[in-house]
Amino acid sequence: MVNWQQLEAKYYMQVVARTPLTLVRGQGARVWDDNGREYLDFVGGWAVDSLGHCHPVLTQAVCEQAKTLIHTSNQFYTIPQTKLAELLIENSCLDRVFFCNSGTEANEGAVKLARRYGKLHLDGAYEVITALNSFHGRTLAMVAATGQPKFQEPYTPLTPGFANVRYNDLKAIKLATTPQTCAVMLEPLQGEGGVNIPDEGYLAAVQDWCRKKGLLLILDEIQTGMGRTGTLFAYQQHGIEPDIMTLAKGLASGLPIGAILAKEKASVFGLGDHGSTFGGNPLACAGGYATLKFILENDLAAQVRGVGEHLACGLRELKQTFAFVSDVRGKGLLAAIEFTSDVAAEVVAACLEEGLLVNKLKANVVRLMPPLIINTSDVDEALAILSKALSRVSDKLEDK
Ligand SMILES: Cc1ncc(COP(=O)(O)O)c(C=O)c1O
């Protein structure tokens, strides 16, 4: 049998600390490795596999599109792109969309749009205020936007034009606002930064400040969008409307796609101002259209609220049971378990042995982001495995 992990070690750039598992097949919330072992997948492709693995609706849409027309370039009109654009706009507070290939690229486009707006309407203002502990992507500009030194330090000097301030701190945004500021960019719940939930009223207060100062409010919903937190978009839970919103991850349930959405007033790109060769190609958009249509027609966001509450209850019980669980938090089907010490890797390994895939977010934090189609019995199965895994790690801690 081919040892794929050895081959990878020889040929692939070593930038991800991978779980020692070669996955070859998926169905629903389950995946199988190259030895035929089955796992319950609570990583979900890093919050990407909205409909789970190989959902028949998605598979059929993508196969049909692959047999019909895969790519044309944006020189031409294509039907899947227009259909997905219409469905997104008709179901959000934004007026126009542009498709790209990833979250980072969507955020780059959003910042370009804000700078263009600054040139046209704010006397050339170009600076974007972002939050500490945020995550906006890996390109050079998005590394500067991402307020985490570990992502920034290897790549200094940073791209200018970003101010990173404390999350949940309106005063910090006010203090960082200068005549050069054109926008504030935030996640409505910080995913990679630790599953950090905003304080009640924070996002609404930021919106008020932006309106008062004429700044654009950009929401990065790359991780929170598409029903993940229990509404189609997280902004809907805060009584606010962003001027610009970015999407990617769960938008096409696994096909690479990103999107920049903007209100008409912020939609200031002119002909030739922005572009993408692959962005919005028929294959990715057919996947996005099938995904969004399924989410809407089946009210998956409501299902996420119910199943997410069941998960939250179970996580709270785990916290009561295990003294080394210091916090459990989340929204919908995006959750984190925090520990009093750096045992996340051990918890991930113990879950793996028991057939559950979870994600190490930090040395002391494990994250859960299963497909949105899971049901309460999948959650019960995951909780039972987590409980066993935590018992094992707890025994080890006591032995030390
Ligand atoms: C909130 C947020 N923004 C941007 C990104 C970057 O997306 P991508 O990895 O598709 O470039 C991520 C990825 O985790 C994210 O969670």
The ligand as a Tripos MOL2 file, in Angstrom:
@<TRIPOS>MOLECULE
LIG
   16    16     1     0     0
SMALL
NO_CHARGES

@<TRIPOS>ATOM
      1 C1        -12.8360   35.0390    9.2250 C.3       1 LIG1
      2 C2        -11.8910   34.5490    8.1650 C.ar      1 LIG1
      3 N1        -11.4880   35.3880    7.2070 N.ar      1 LIG1
      4 C3        -10.6510   34.9990    6.2350 C.ar      1 LIG1
      5 C4        -10.1630   33.7060    6.1890 C.ar      1 LIG1
      6 C5         -9.2340   33.3000    5.0870 C.3       1 LIG1
      7 O1         -9.9170   32.4690    4.1960 O.3       1 LIG1
      8 P1         -9.1100   31.5760    3.1440 P.3       1 LIG1
      9 O2         -8.3330   30.5770    3.9310 O.co2     1 LIG1
     10 O3        -10.1780   30.9630    2.2800 O.co2     1 LIG1
     11 O4         -8.2310   32.4880    2.3740 O.co2     1 LIG1
     12 C6        -10.5470   32.8010    7.1760 C.ar      1 LIG1
     13 C7        -10.0010   31.4430    7.1940 C.2       1 LIG1
     14 O5         -9.9830   30.7650    8.1970 O.2       1 LIG1
     15 C8        -11.4470   33.2300    8.1910 C.ar      1 LIG1
     16 O6        -11.8340   32.4020    9.1780 O.3       1 LIG1
@<TRIPOS>BOND
     1     1     2 1
     2     2     3 ar
     3     2    15 ar
     4     3     4 ar
     5     4     5 ar
     6     5     6 1
     7     5    12 ar
     8     6     7 1
     9     7     8 1
    10     8     9 2
    11     8    10 1
    12     8    11 1
    13    12    13 1
    14    12    15 ar
    15    13    14 2
    16    15    16 1
@<TRIPOS>SUBSTRUCTURE
     1 LIG1         1 GROUP 0 **** ****
